[in-house]
């Protein structure tokens, strides 16, 4: 749904989809994998991806808010 509504429309960068998919993969490995251990480098990279994802979504929300104000 995220890709369909936000990425394909160009509202959110494709990188955001990759960050979200990678986070989902790591979460599933941690939840369902046997003894999955995350390295420090993987954790740091995931934290950076999360920060970038949040920034991208905040930018999108701000842009939508400005567009809604301009329409009134």
C-alpha positions as CSV (number, residue, x, y, z in Angstrom):
1,X,0.0,0.0,0.0
2,X,2.8,2.4,0.8
3,X,4.4,1.9,-2.5
4,X,1.2,2.1,-4.4
5,X,0.0,5.3,-2.8
6,X,3.2,7.3,-2.1
7,X,6.1,5.9,-4.1
8,X,4.6,5.3,-7.4
9,X,2.8,8.7,-7.3
10,X,6.2,10.3,-6.8
11,X,5.2,11.8,-3.5
12,X,7.9,9.9,-1.6
13,X,11.3,8.9,-2.9
14,X,11.9,5.3,-3.9
15,X,14.7,5.1,-1.2
16,X,11.9,5.3,1.4
17,X,10.4,2.1,0.2
18,X,13.8,0.4,0.3
19,X,14.4,1.6,3.9
20,X,11.0,0.4,5.0
21,X,11.4,-3.0,3.3
22,X,14.9,-3.5,4.9
23,X,13.5,-2.6,8.3
24,X,10.7,-5.2,7.9
25,X,13.2,-7.8,6.8
26,X,15.4,-7.2,9.9
27,X,12.3,-7.2,12.2
28,X,11.1,-10.5,10.8
29,X,14.5,-12.1,11.1
30,X,14.8,-11.0,14.7
31,X,11.2,-12.1,15.5
32,X,11.1,-15.4,13.7
33,X,14.7,-16.4,13.0
34,X,16.7,-18.7,15.3
35,X,19.3,-16.7,17.2
36,X,19.5,-13.8,14.8
37,X,22.2,-11.5,15.9
38,X,22.5,-8.0,14.4
39,X,26.0,-6.6,14.0
40,X,26.8,-3.1,15.2
41,X,27.3,-2.0,11.6
42,X,23.8,-3.3,10.6
43,X,22.2,-1.6,13.6
44,X,23.9,1.7,12.9
45,X,22.9,1.5,9.2
46,X,19.3,0.7,10.2
47,X,19.2,3.7,12.6
48,X,20.5,6.0,9.9
49,X,17.9,4.6,7.4
50,X,15.2,5.2,10.0
51,X,16.2,8.8,10.4
52,X,16.2,9.3,6.7
53,X,12.8,7.7,6.4
54,X,11.3,9.9,9.1
55,X,12.8,13.0,7.5
56,X,11.3,12.0,4.1
57,X,7.9,11.4,5.6
58,X,8.0,14.6,7.6
59,X,8.9,16.5,4.4
60,X,6.0,14.8,2.6
61,X,3.5,15.8,5.4
62,X,4.8,19.4,5.4
63,X,4.4,19.6,1.6
64,X,0.8,18.2,1.8
65,X,0.0,20.6,4.6
66,X,1.2,23.6,2.5
67,X,-0.7,22.4,-0.5
68,X,-3.9,22.0,1.5
69,X,-3.5,25.5,2.9
70,X,-2.9,26.9,-0.6
71,X,-6.1,25.3,-1.8
72,X,-8.3,27.1,0.7
